[in-house]
């Protein structure tokens, strides 16, 4: 499958209405994190994958912080 490639996240969300809607549906903190990595996001698929990875990372950190209570 051929995916449209953009120069950056900024170009992607400016030129793709569906990617813009997805991006704007995300929490503000995640939007900020994605903007920091914007130069590495070149397609809608990369945007969704990166958002998913950020969400999974946040969940893992949350679990780790909860478990810390039992080991300190």
PQR file with spaces between the fields and no chain letter, atoms N, CA, C, O and H, PARSE charges and radii, in Angstrom:
ATOM       1  N    UNK     1       0.838   -1.189    0.000 -0.4000 1.5000
ATOM       2  CA   UNK     1       0.000    0.000    0.000 -0.0000 2.0000
ATOM       3  C    UNK     1       0.879    1.248    0.000  0.5500 1.7000
ATOM       4  O    UNK     1       1.778    1.372    0.833 -0.5500 1.4000
ATOM       5  N    UNK     2       0.632    2.159   -0.913 -0.4000 1.5000
ATOM       6  CA   UNK     2       1.363    3.421   -0.965 -0.0000 2.0000
ATOM       7  C    UNK     2       0.719    4.418   -0.021  0.5500 1.7000
ATOM       8  O    UNK     2      -0.494    4.625   -0.056 -0.5500 1.4000
ATOM       9  H    UNK     2      -0.098    2.058   -1.589  0.4000 1.0000
ATOM      10  N    UNK     3       1.524    5.024    0.811 -0.4000 1.5000
ATOM      11  CA   UNK     3       0.997    6.069    1.685 -0.0000 2.0000
ATOM      12  C    UNK     3       1.597    7.392    1.278  0.5500 1.7000
ATOM      13  O    UNK     3       2.743    7.457    0.834 -0.5500 1.4000
ATOM      14  H    UNK     3       2.510    4.856    0.839  0.4000 1.0000
ATOM      15  N    UNK     4       0.828    8.434    1.429 -0.4000 1.5000
ATOM      16  CA   UNK     4       1.306    9.772    1.107 -0.0000 2.0000
ATOM      17  C    UNK     4       2.305   10.183    2.176  0.5500 1.7000
ATOM      18  O    UNK     4       2.042   10.060    3.372 -0.5500 1.4000
ATOM      19  H    UNK     4      -0.104    8.380    1.790  0.4000 1.0000
ATOM      20  N    UNK     5       3.447   10.670    1.733 -0.4000 1.5000
ATOM      21  CA   UNK     5       4.502   11.113    2.633 -0.0000 2.0000
ATOM      22  C    UNK     5       4.535   12.638    2.658  0.5500 1.7000
ATOM      23  O    UNK     5       4.415   13.296    1.624 -0.5500 1.4000
ATOM      24  H    UNK     5       3.661   10.770    0.762  0.4000 1.0000
ATOM      25  N    UNK     6       4.699   13.180    3.854 -0.4000 1.5000
ATOM      26  CA   UNK     6       4.787   14.626    4.042 -0.0000 2.0000
ATOM      27  C    UNK     6       6.147   14.951    4.639  0.5500 1.7000
ATOM      28  O    UNK     6       6.833   14.066    5.150 -0.5500 1.4000
ATOM      29  H    UNK     6       4.796   12.646    4.694  0.4000 1.0000
ATOM      30  N    UNK     7       6.536   16.211    4.574 -0.4000 1.5000
ATOM      31  CA   UNK     7       7.834   16.624    5.116 -0.0000 2.0000
ATOM      32  C    UNK     7       7.883   16.545    6.629  0.5500 1.7000
ATOM      33  O    UNK     7       8.941   16.294    7.207 -0.5500 1.4000
ATOM      34  H    UNK     7       5.979   16.930    4.158  0.4000 1.0000
ATOM      35  N    UNK     8       6.737   16.757    7.279 -0.4000 1.5000
ATOM      36  CA   UNK     8       6.713   16.790    8.734 -0.0000 2.0000
ATOM      37  C    UNK     8       5.278   16.653    9.225  0.5500 1.7000
ATOM      38  O    UNK     8       4.333   16.674    8.436 -0.5500 1.4000
ATOM      39  H    UNK     8       5.878   16.961    6.810  0.4000 1.0000
ATOM      40  N    UNK     9       5.130   16.515   10.523 -0.4000 1.5000
ATOM      41  CA   UNK     9       3.802   16.477   11.127 -0.0000 2.0000
ATOM      42  C    UNK     9       3.016   17.734   10.789  0.5500 1.7000
ATOM      43  O    UNK     9       1.819   17.667   10.507 -0.5500 1.4000
ATOM      44  H    UNK     9       5.897   16.498   11.164  0.4000 1.0000
ATOM      45  N    UNK    10       3.684   18.869   10.819 -0.4000 1.5000
ATOM      46  CA   UNK    10       3.006   20.137   10.516 -0.0000 2.0000
ATOM      47  C    UNK    10       2.370   20.086    9.134  0.5500 1.7000
ATOM      48  O    UNK    10       1.205   20.452    8.976 -0.5500 1.4000
ATOM      49  H    UNK    10       4.655   18.923   11.049  0.4000 1.0000
ATOM      50  N    UNK    11       3.120   19.638    8.135 -0.4000 1.5000
ATOM      51  CA   UNK    11       2.579   19.525    6.777 -0.0000 2.0000
ATOM      52  C    UNK    11       1.449   18.497    6.727  0.5500 1.7000
ATOM      53  O    UNK    11       0.439   18.715    6.058 -0.5500 1.4000
ATOM      54  H    UNK    11       4.066   19.341    8.264  0.4000 1.0000
ATOM      55  N    UNK    12       1.618   17.383    7.429 -0.4000 1.5000
ATOM      56  CA   UNK    12       0.599   16.340    7.447 -0.0000 2.0000
ATOM      57  C    UNK    12      -0.726   16.866    7.972  0.5500 1.7000
ATOM      58  O    UNK    12      -1.766   16.673    7.342 -0.5500 1.4000
ATOM      59  H    UNK    12       2.439   17.206    7.972  0.4000 1.0000
ATOM      60  N    UNK    13      -0.698   17.535    9.130 -0.4000 1.5000
ATOM      61  CA   UNK    13      -1.973   17.994    9.699 -0.0000 2.0000
ATOM      62  C    UNK    13      -2.530   19.222    8.978  0.5500 1.7000
ATOM      63  O    UNK    13      -3.726   19.498    9.060 -0.5500 1.4000
ATOM      64  H    UNK    13       0.147   17.692    9.642  0.4000 1.0000
ATOM      65  N    UNK    14      -1.676   19.955    8.277 -0.4000 1.5000
ATOM      66  CA   UNK    14      -2.170   21.076    7.478 -0.0000 2.0000
ATOM      67  C    UNK    14      -2.828   20.612    6.178  0.5500 1.7000
ATOM      68  O    UNK    14      -3.750   21.259    5.682 -0.5500 1.4000
ATOM      69  H    UNK    14      -0.704   19.731    8.210  0.4000 1.0000
ATOM      70  N    UNK    15      -2.355   19.494    5.630 -0.4000 1.5000
ATOM      71  CA   UNK    15      -2.813   19.059    4.314 -0.0000 2.0000
ATOM      72  C    UNK    15      -3.776   17.873    4.340  0.5500 1.7000
ATOM      73  O    UNK    15      -4.422   17.589    3.332 -0.5500 1.4000
ATOM      74  H    UNK    15      -1.606   18.968    6.034  0.4000 1.0000
ATOM      75  N    UNK    16      -3.882   17.186    5.458 -0.4000 1.5000
ATOM      76  CA   UNK    16      -4.764   16.018    5.536 -0.0000 2.0000
ATOM      77  C    UNK    16      -5.825   16.258    6.610  0.5500 1.7000
ATOM      78  O    UNK    16      -5.525   16.296    7.803 -0.5500 1.4000
ATOM      79  H    UNK    16      -3.357   17.417    6.277  0.4000 1.0000
ATOM      80  N    UNK    17      -7.063   16.419    6.164 -0.4000 1.5000
ATOM      81  CA   UNK    17      -8.157   16.698    7.103 -0.0000 2.0000
ATOM      82  C    UNK    17      -8.353   15.562    8.096  0.5500 1.7000
ATOM      83  O    UNK    17      -8.615   15.815    9.272 -0.5500 1.4000
ATOM      84  H    UNK    17      -7.307   16.389    5.194  0.4000 1.0000
ATOM      85  N    UNK    18      -8.233   14.321    7.651 -0.4000 1.5000
ATOM      86  CA   UNK    18      -8.432   13.193    8.561 -0.0000 2.0000
ATOM      87  C    UNK    18      -7.318   13.108    9.599  0.5500 1.7000
ATOM      88  O    UNK    18      -7.571   12.788   10.761 -0.5500 1.4000
ATOM      89  H    UNK    18      -8.021   14.115    6.696  0.4000 1.0000
ATOM      90  N    UNK    19      -6.096   13.391    9.185 -0.4000 1.5000
ATOM      91  CA   UNK    19      -4.987   13.397   10.145 -0.0000 2.0000
ATOM      92  C    UNK    19      -5.130   14.547   11.132  0.5500 1.7000
ATOM      93  O    UNK    19      -4.825   14.398   12.315 -0.5500 1.4000
ATOM      94  H    UNK    19      -5.891   13.651    8.241  0.4000 1.0000
ATOM      95  N    UNK    20      -5.590   15.680   10.650 -0.4000 1.5000
ATOM      96  CA   UNK    20      -5.816   16.836   11.523 -0.0000 2.0000
ATOM      97  C    UNK    20      -6.887   16.518   12.566  0.5500 1.7000
ATOM      98  O    UNK    20      -6.724   16.832   13.745 -0.5500 1.4000
ATOM      99  H    UNK    20      -5.838   15.801    9.689  0.4000 1.0000
ATOM     100  N    UNK    21      -7.990   15.890   12.123 -0.4000 1.5000
ATOM     101  CA   UNK    21      -9.055   15.503   13.068 -0.0000 2.0000
ATOM     102  C    UNK    21      -8.528   14.534   14.114  0.5500 1.7000
ATOM     103  O    UNK    21      -8.812   14.681   15.303 -0.5500 1.4000
ATOM     104  H    UNK    21      -8.122   15.635   11.165  0.4000 1.0000
ATOM     105  N    UNK    22      -7.754   13.537   13.669 -0.4000 1.5000
ATOM     106  CA   UNK    22      -7.179   12.578   14.608 -0.0000 2.0000
ATOM     107  C    UNK    22      -6.254   13.287   15.594  0.5500 1.7000
ATOM     108  O    UNK    22      -6.360   13.081   16.803 -0.5500 1.4000
ATOM     109  H    UNK    22      -7.523   13.418   12.703  0.4000 1.0000
ATOM     110  N    UNK    23      -5.367   14.103   15.091 -0.4000 1.5000
ATOM     111  CA   UNK    23      -4.411   14.822   15.941 -0.0000 2.0000
ATOM     112  C    UNK    23      -5.146   15.673   16.980  0.5500 1.7000
ATOM     113  O    UNK    23      -4.794   15.661   18.159 -0.5500 1.4000
ATOM     114  H    UNK    23      -5.281   14.269   14.109  0.4000 1.0000
ATOM     115  N    UNK    24      -6.159   16.402   16.540 -0.4000 1.5000
ATOM     116  CA   UNK    24      -6.893   17.287   17.446 -0.0000 2.0000
ATOM     117  C    UNK    24      -7.771   16.523   18.439  0.5500 1.7000
ATOM     118  O    UNK    24      -8.213   17.092   19.438 -0.5500 1.4000
ATOM     119  H    UNK    24      -6.445   16.411   15.582  0.4000 1.0000
ATOM     120  N    UNK    25      -8.024   15.255   18.175 -0.4000 1.5000
ATOM     121  CA   UNK    25      -8.800   14.435   19.115 -0.0000 2.0000
ATOM     122  C    UNK    25      -7.939   13.931   20.276  0.5500 1.7000
ATOM     123  O    UNK    25      -8.466   13.429   21.269 -0.5500 1.4000
ATOM     124  H    UNK    25      -7.666   14.793   17.364  0.4000 1.0000
ATOM     125  N    UNK    26      -6.631   14.065   20.152 -0.4000 1.5000
ATOM     126  CA   UNK    26      -5.716   13.572   21.179 -0.0000 2.0000
ATOM     127  C    UNK    26      -5.598   14.575   22.333  0.5500 1.7000
ATOM     128  O    UNK    26      -5.837   15.769   22.149 -0.5500 1.4000
ATOM     129  H    UNK    26      -6.203   14.474   19.346  0.4000 1.0000
ATOM     130  N    UNK    27      -5.230   14.085   23.518 -0.4000 1.5000
ATOM     131  CA   UNK    27      -5.023   14.996   24.651 -0.0000 2.0000
ATOM     132  C    UNK    27      -3.917   16.021   24.336  0.5500 1.7000
ATOM     133  O    UNK    27      -2.982   15.735   23.588 -0.5500 1.4000
ATOM     134  H    UNK    27      -5.036   13.115   23.667  0.4000 1.0000
ATOM     135  N    UNK    28      -4.048   17.195   24.913 -0.4000 1.5000
ATOM     136  CA   UNK    28      -3.097   18.287   24.652 -0.0000 2.0000
ATOM     137  C    UNK    28      -1.657   17.876   24.929  0.5500 1.7000
ATOM     138  O    UNK    28      -0.748   18.245   24.186 -0.5500 1.4000
ATOM     139  H    UNK    28      -4.808   17.427   25.521  0.4000 1.0000
ATOM     140  N    UNK    29      -1.452   17.115   25.995 -0.4000 1.5000
ATOM     141  CA   UNK    29      -0.076   16.691   26.331 -0.0000 2.0000
ATOM     142  C    UNK    29       0.508   15.821   25.219  0.5500 1.7000
ATOM     143  O    UNK    29       1.676   15.971   24.858 -0.5500 1.4000
ATOM     144  H    UNK    29      -2.190   16.815   26.599  0.4000 1.0000
ATOM     145  N    UNK    30      -0.298   14.921   24.682 -0.4000 1.5000
ATOM     146  CA   UNK    30       0.187   14.072   23.607 -0.0000 2.0000
ATOM     147  C    UNK    30       0.428   14.884   22.337  0.5500 1.7000
ATOM     148  O    UNK    30       1.397   14.637   21.619 -0.5500 1.4000
ATOM     149  H    UNK    30      -1.247   14.799   24.976  0.4000 1.0000
ATOM     150  N    UNK    31      -0.442   15.846   22.056 -0.4000 1.5000
ATOM     151  CA   UNK    31      -0.220   16.721   20.902 -0.0000 2.0000
ATOM     152  C    UNK    31       1.138   17.413   21.024  0.5500 1.7000
ATOM     153  O    UNK    31       1.886   17.510   20.051 -0.5500 1.4000
ATOM     154  H    UNK    31      -1.230   16.046   22.639  0.4000 1.0000
ATOM     155  N    UNK    32       1.437   17.883   22.205 -0.4000 1.5000
ATOM     156  CA   UNK    32       2.717   18.560   22.440 -0.0000 2.0000
ATOM     157  C    UNK    32       3.892   17.609   22.213  0.5500 1.7000
ATOM     158  O    UNK    32       4.888   17.981   21.592 -0.5500 1.4000
ATOM     159  H    UNK    32       0.829   17.805   22.995  0.4000 1.0000
ATOM     160  N    UNK    33       3.771   16.389   22.717 -0.4000 1.5000
ATOM     161  CA   UNK    33       4.836   15.398   22.523 -0.0000 2.0000
ATOM     162  C    UNK    33       5.005   15.079   21.043  0.5500 1.7000
ATOM     163  O    UNK    33       6.129   14.955   20.557 -0.5500 1.4000
ATOM     164  H    UNK    33       2.963   16.087   23.221  0.4000 1.0000
ATOM     165  N    UNK    34       3.913   14.950   20.340 -0.4000 1.5000
ATOM     166  CA   UNK    34       3.985   14.659   18.907 -0.0000 2.0000
ATOM     167  C    UNK    34       4.613   15.818   18.147  0.5500 1.7000
ATOM     168  O    UNK    34       5.393   15.605   17.219 -0.5500 1.4000
ATOM     169  H    UNK    34       3.000   15.051   20.735  0.4000 1.0000
ATOM     170  N    UNK    35       4.278   17.038   18.534 -0.4000 1.5000
ATOM     171  CA   UNK    35       4.891   18.207   17.873 -0.0000 2.0000
ATOM     172  C    UNK    35       6.408   18.201   18.058  0.5500 1.7000
ATOM     173  O    UNK    35       7.152   18.559   17.145 -0.5500 1.4000
ATOM     174  H    UNK    35       3.644   17.211   19.287  0.4000 1.0000
ATOM     175  N    UNK    36       6.862   17.791   19.250 -0.4000 1.5000
ATOM     176  CA   UNK    36       8.310   17.724   19.500 -0.0000 2.0000
ATOM     177  C    UNK    36       8.993   16.742   18.559  0.5500 1.7000
ATOM     178  O    UNK    36      10.159   16.921   18.209 -0.5500 1.4000
ATOM     179  H    UNK    36       6.258   17.500   19.992  0.4000 1.0000
ATOM     180  N    UNK    37       8.270   15.710   18.152 -0.4000 1.5000
ATOM     181  CA   UNK    37       8.816   14.692   17.247 -0.0000 2.0000
ATOM     182  C    UNK    37       8.359   14.906   15.811  0.5500 1.7000
ATOM     183  O    UNK    37       8.537   14.030   14.965 -0.5500 1.4000
ATOM     184  H    UNK    37       7.323   15.565   18.437  0.4000 1.0000
ATOM     185  N    UNK    38       7.777   16.051   15.532 -0.4000 1.5000
ATOM     186  CA   UNK    38       7.146   16.317   14.245 -0.0000 2.0000
ATOM     187  C    UNK    38       8.010   16.095   13.030  0.5500 1.7000
ATOM     188  O    UNK    38       7.505   15.717   11.973 -0.5500 1.4000
ATOM     189  H    UNK    38       7.632   16.763   16.218  0.4000 1.0000
ATOM     190  N    UNK    39       9.296   16.320   13.158 -0.4000 1.5000
ATOM     191  CA   UNK    39      10.197   16.122   12.028 -0.0000 2.0000
ATOM     192  C    UNK    39      10.365   14.667   11.645  0.5500 1.7000
ATOM     193  O    UNK    39      10.878   14.362   10.568 -0.5500 1.4000
ATOM     194  H    UNK    39       9.707   16.626   14.017  0.4000 1.0000
ATOM     195  N    UNK    40       9.938   13.759   12.520 -0.4000 1.5000
ATOM     196  CA   UNK    40      10.069   12.320   12.275 -0.0000 2.0000
ATOM     197  C    UNK    40       8.755   11.677   11.850  0.5500 1.7000
ATOM     198  O    UNK    40       8.705   10.474   11.593 -0.5500 1.4000
ATOM     199  H    UNK    40       9.522   14.007   13.395  0.4000 1.0000
ATOM     200  N    UNK    41       7.697   12.469   11.776 -0.4000 1.5000
ATOM     201  CA   UNK    41       6.376   11.934   11.410 -0.0000 2.0000
ATOM     202  C    UNK    41       6.039   12.426   10.011  0.5500 1.7000
ATOM     203  O    UNK    41       5.891   13.626    9.779 -0.5500 1.4000
ATOM     204  H    UNK    41       7.738   13.446   11.985  0.4000 1.0000
ATOM     205  N    UNK    42       5.919   11.468    9.071 -0.4000 1.5000
ATOM     206  CA   UNK    42       5.764   11.820    7.657 -0.0000 2.0000
ATOM     207  C    UNK    42       4.503   11.272    7.004  0.5500 1.7000
ATOM     208  O    UNK    42       4.263   11.512    5.821 -0.5500 1.4000
ATOM     209  H    UNK    42       6.039   10.493    9.260  0.4000 1.0000
ATOM     210  N    UNK    43       3.692   10.535    7.766 -0.4000 1.5000
ATOM     211  CA   UNK    43       2.475    9.956    7.179 -0.0000 2.0000
ATOM     212  C    UNK    43       1.428    9.773    8.271  0.5500 1.7000
ATOM     213  O    UNK    43       1.723    9.836    9.464 -0.5500 1.4000
ATOM     214  H    UNK    43       3.886   10.340    8.727  0.4000 1.0000
ATOM     215  N    UNK    44       0.195    9.545    7.825 -0.4000 1.5000
ATOM     216  CA   UNK    44      -0.892    9.286    8.774 -0.0000 2.0000
ATOM     217  C    UNK    44      -0.604    8.026    9.578  0.5500 1.7000
ATOM     218  O    UNK    44      -0.890    7.972   10.774 -0.5500 1.4000
ATOM     219  H    UNK    44      -0.045    9.494    6.856  0.4000 1.0000
ATOM     220  N    UNK    45      -0.044    7.021    8.933 -0.4000 1.5000
ATOM     221  CA   UNK    45       0.280    5.774    9.631 -0.0000 2.0000
ATOM     222  C    UNK    45       1.323    6.023   10.719  0.5500 1.7000
ATOM     223  O    UNK    45       1.200    5.501   11.827 -0.5500 1.4000
ATOM     224  H    UNK    45       0.188    7.065    7.961  0.4000 1.0000
ATOM     225  N    UNK    46       2.336    6.810   10.412 -0.4000 1.5000
ATOM     226  CA   UNK    46       3.356    7.131   11.420 -0.0000 2.0000
ATOM     227  C    UNK    46       2.755    7.944   12.563  0.5500 1.7000
ATOM     228  O    UNK    46       3.127    7.751   13.721 -0.5500 1.4000
ATOM     229  H    UNK    46       2.436    7.234    9.512  0.4000 1.0000
ATOM     230  N    UNK    47       1.842    8.840   12.252 -0.4000 1.5000
ATOM     231  CA   UNK    47       1.181    9.623   13.295 -0.0000 2.0000
ATOM     232  C    UNK    47       0.425    8.701   14.240  0.5500 1.7000
ATOM     233  O    UNK    47       0.573    8.813   15.457 -0.5500 1.4000
ATOM     234  H    UNK    47       1.540    8.997   11.312  0.4000 1.0000
ATOM     235  N    UNK    48      -0.372    7.802   13.707 -0.4000 1.5000
ATOM     236  CA   UNK    48      -1.159    6.891   14.545 -0.0000 2.0000
ATOM     237  C    UNK    48      -0.268    5.938   15.338  0.5500 1.7000
ATOM     238  O    UNK    48      -0.531    5.674   16.511 -0.5500 1.4000
ATOM     239  H    UNK    48      -0.492    7.711   12.719  0.4000 1.0000
ATOM     240  N    UNK    49       0.775    5.427   14.708 -0.4000 1.5000
ATOM     241  CA   UNK    49       1.698    4.525   15.390 -0.0000 2.0000
ATOM     242  C    UNK    49       2.419    5.237   16.533  0.5500 1.7000
ATOM     243  O    UNK    49       2.550    4.692   17.629 -0.5500 1.4000
ATOM     244  H    UNK    49       0.988    5.641   13.755  0.4000 1.0000
ATOM     245  N    UNK    50       2.881    6.446   16.273 -0.4000 1.5000
ATOM     246  CA   UNK    50       3.594    7.205   17.299 -0.0000 2.0000
ATOM     247  C    UNK    50       2.665    7.567   18.449  0.5500 1.7000
ATOM     248  O    UNK    50       3.064    7.494   19.612 -0.5500 1.4000
ATOM     249  H    UNK    50       2.774    6.889   15.382  0.4000 1.0000
ATOM     250  N    UNK    51       1.438    7.954   18.141 -0.4000 1.5000
ATOM     251  CA   UNK    51       0.467    8.263   19.194 -0.0000 2.0000
ATOM     252  C    UNK    51       0.192    7.021   20.037  0.5500 1.7000
ATOM     253  O    UNK    51       0.107    7.108   21.262 -0.5500 1.4000
ATOM     254  H    UNK    51       1.114    8.014   17.197  0.4000 1.0000
ATOM     255  N    UNK    52       0.052    5.874   19.391 -0.4000 1.5000
ATOM     256  CA   UNK    52      -0.182    4.622   20.103 -0.0000 2.0000
ATOM     257  C    UNK    52       0.996    4.291   21.014  0.5500 1.7000
ATOM     258  O    UNK    52       0.800    3.875   22.156 -0.5500 1.4000
ATOM     259  H    UNK    52       0.121    5.803   18.396  0.4000 1.0000
ATOM     260  N    UNK    53       2.207    4.474   20.518 -0.4000 1.5000
ATOM     261  CA   UNK    53       3.395    4.196   21.334 -0.0000 2.0000
ATOM     262  C    UNK    53       3.505    5.146   22.514  0.5500 1.7000
ATOM     263  O    UNK    53       3.897    4.735   23.607 -0.5500 1.4000
ATOM     264  H    UNK    53       2.366    4.812   19.591  0.4000 1.0000
ATOM     265  N    UNK    54       3.161    6.417   22.304 -0.4000 1.5000
ATOM     266  CA   UNK    54       3.177    7.373   23.413 -0.0000 2.0000
ATOM     267  C    UNK    54       2.152    6.979   24.476  0.5500 1.7000
ATOM     268  O    UNK    54       2.427    7.062   25.673 -0.5500 1.4000
ATOM     269  H    UNK    54       2.842    6.750   21.416  0.4000 1.0000
ATOM     270  N    UNK    55       0.977    6.553   24.034 -0.4000 1.5000
ATOM     271  CA   UNK    55      -0.057    6.137   24.975 -0.0000 2.0000
ATOM     272  C    UNK    55       0.396    4.908   25.767  0.5500 1.7000
ATOM     273  O    UNK    55       0.220    4.850   26.984 -0.5500 1.4000
ATOM     274  H    UNK    55       0.753    6.486   23.062  0.4000 1.0000
ATOM     275  N    UNK    56       0.977    3.928   25.075 -0.4000 1.5000
ATOM     276  CA   UNK    56       1.472    2.729   25.759 -0.0000 2.0000
ATOM     277  C    UNK    56       2.588    3.065   26.737  0.5500 1.7000
ATOM     278  O    UNK    56       2.651    2.501   27.830 -0.5500 1.4000
ATOM     279  H    UNK    56       1.120    3.974   24.086  0.4000 1.0000
ATOM     280  N    UNK    57       3.457    3.971   26.353 -0.4000 1.5000
ATOM     281  CA   UNK    57       4.541    4.392   27.243 -0.0000 2.0000
ATOM     282  C    UNK    57       3.975    5.064   28.489  0.5500 1.7000
ATOM     283  O    UNK    57       4.421    4.783   29.601 -0.5500 1.4000
ATOM     284  H    UNK    57       3.406    4.429   25.466  0.4000 1.0000
ATOM     285  N    UNK    58       3.006    5.940   28.313 -0.4000 1.5000
ATOM     286  CA   UNK    58       2.396    6.628   29.454 -0.0000 2.0000
ATOM     287  C    UNK    58       1.745    5.624   30.401  0.5500 1.7000
ATOM     288  O    UNK    58       1.851    5.767   31.620 -0.5500 1.4000
ATOM     289  H    UNK    58       2.644    6.169   27.410  0.4000 1.0000
ATOM     290  N    UNK    59       1.073    4.610   29.855 -0.4000 1.5000
ATOM     291  CA   UNK    59       0.464    3.576   30.693 -0.0000 2.0000
ATOM     292  C    UNK    59       1.525    2.801   31.463  0.5500 1.7000
ATOM     293  O    UNK    59       1.347    2.511   32.646 -0.5500 1.4000
ATOM     294  H    UNK    59       0.986    4.494   28.866  0.4000 1.0000
ATOM     295  N    UNK    60       2.621    2.468   30.803 -0.4000 1.5000
ATOM     296  CA   UNK    60       3.701    1.726   31.464 -0.0000 2.0000
ATOM     297  C    UNK    60       4.324    2.554   32.591  0.5500 1.7000
ATOM     298  O    UNK    60       4.618    2.024   33.662 -0.5500 1.4000
ATOM     299  H    UNK    60       2.766    2.704   29.842  0.4000 1.0000
ATOM     300  N    UNK    61       4.521    3.836   32.352 -0.4000 1.5000
ATOM     301  CA   UNK    61       5.067    4.716   33.385 -0.0000 2.0000
ATOM     302  C    UNK    61       4.106    4.791   34.562  0.5500 1.7000
ATOM     303  O    UNK    61       4.528    4.762   35.718 -0.5500 1.4000
ATOM     304  H    UNK    61       4.281    4.266   31.482  0.4000 1.0000
ATOM     305  N    UNK    62       2.824    4.887   34.269 -0.4000 1.5000
ATOM     306  CA   UNK    62       1.803    4.930   35.313 -0.0000 2.0000
ATOM     307  C    UNK    62       1.855    3.668   36.182  0.5500 1.7000
ATOM     308  O    UNK    62       1.831    3.752   37.410 -0.5500 1.4000
ATOM     309  H    UNK    62       2.482    4.910   33.330  0.4000 1.0000
ATOM     310  N    UNK    63       1.924    2.515   35.543 -0.4000 1.5000
ATOM     311  CA   UNK    63       2.002    1.247   36.272 -0.0000 2.0000
ATOM     312  C    UNK    63       3.281    1.198   37.104  0.5500 1.7000
ATOM     313  O    UNK    63       3.257    0.785   38.263 -0.5500 1.4000
ATOM     314  H    UNK    63       1.943    2.446   34.545  0.4000 1.0000
ATOM     315  N    UNK    64       4.376    1.613   36.524 -0.4000 1.5000
ATOM     316  CA   UNK    64       5.651    1.628   37.244 -0.0000 2.0000
ATOM     317  C    UNK    64       5.572    2.517   38.476  0.5500 1.7000
ATOM     318  O    UNK    64       6.053    2.149   39.548 -0.5500 1.4000
ATOM     319  H    UNK    64       4.396    1.949   35.582  0.4000 1.0000
ATOM     320  N    UNK    65       4.967    3.680   38.320 -0.4000 1.5000
ATOM     321  CA   UNK    65       4.830    4.595   39.460 -0.0000 2.0000
ATOM     322  C    UNK    65       3.954    3.986   40.547  0.5500 1.7000
ATOM     323  O    UNK    65       4.244    4.144   41.733 -0.5500 1.4000
ATOM     324  H    UNK    65       4.576    3.979   37.449  0.4000 1.0000
ATOM     325  N    UNK    66       2.898    3.299   40.164 -0.4000 1.5000
ATOM     326  CA   UNK    66       2.030    2.641   41.143 -0.0000 2.0000
ATOM     327  C    UNK    66       2.768    1.533   41.879  0.5500 1.7000
ATOM     328  O    UNK    66       2.601    1.365   43.087 -0.5500 1.4000
ATOM     329  H    UNK    66       2.663    3.170   39.201  0.4000 1.0000
ATOM     330  N    UNK    67       3.586    0.776   41.148 -0.4000 1.5000
ATOM     331  CA   UNK    67       4.336   -0.310   41.764 -0.0000 2.0000
ATOM     332  C    UNK    67       5.448    0.202   42.675  0.5500 1.7000
ATOM     333  O    UNK    67       5.821   -0.473   43.635 -0.5500 1.4000
ATOM     334  H    UNK    67       3.721    0.913   40.167  0.4000 1.0000
ATOM     335  N    UNK    68       5.968    1.362   42.391 -0.4000 1.5000
ATOM     336  CA   UNK    68       7.028    1.943   43.236 -0.0000 2.0000
ATOM     337  C    UNK    68       6.593    2.046   44.694  0.5500 1.7000
ATOM     338  O    UNK    68       7.413    1.912   45.602 -0.5500 1.4000
ATOM     339  H    UNK    68       5.665    1.911   41.611  0.4000 1.0000
ATOM     340  N    UNK    69       5.326    2.279   44.911 -0.4000 1.5000
ATOM     341  CA   UNK    69       4.810    2.390   46.289 -0.0000 2.0000
ATOM     342  C    UNK    69       5.077    1.124   47.100  0.5500 1.7000
ATOM     343  O    UNK    69       5.256    1.183   48.317 -0.5500 1.4000
ATOM     344  H    UNK    69       4.660    2.388   44.174  0.4000 1.0000
ATOM     345  N    UNK    70       5.102   -0.019   46.416 -0.4000 1.5000
ATOM     346  CA   UNK    70       5.279   -1.285   47.113 -0.0000 2.0000
ATOM     347  C    UNK    70       6.724   -1.618   47.389  0.5500 1.7000
ATOM     348  O    UNK    70       7.010   -2.518   48.179 -0.5500 1.4000
ATOM     349  H    UNK    70       4.956   -0.067   45.428  0.4000 1.0000
ATOM     350  N    UNK    71       7.639   -0.915   46.758 -0.4000 1.5000
ATOM     351  CA   UNK    71       9.051   -1.243   46.891 -0.0000 2.0000
ATOM     352  C    UNK    71       9.875   -0.174   47.557  0.5500 1.7000
ATOM     353  O    UNK    71      11.102   -0.263   47.585 -0.5500 1.4000
ATOM     354  H    UNK    71       7.407   -0.184   46.116  0.4000 1.0000
ATOM     355  N    UNK    72       9.223    0.835   48.095 -0.4000 1.5000
ATOM     356  CA   UNK    72       9.961    1.889   48.822 -0.0000 2.0000
ATOM     357  C    UNK    72       9.503    1.996   50.231  0.5500 1.7000
ATOM     358  O    UNK    72      10.012    2.827   50.984 -0.5500 1.4000
ATOM     359  H    UNK    72       8.226    0.907   48.073  0.4000 1.0000
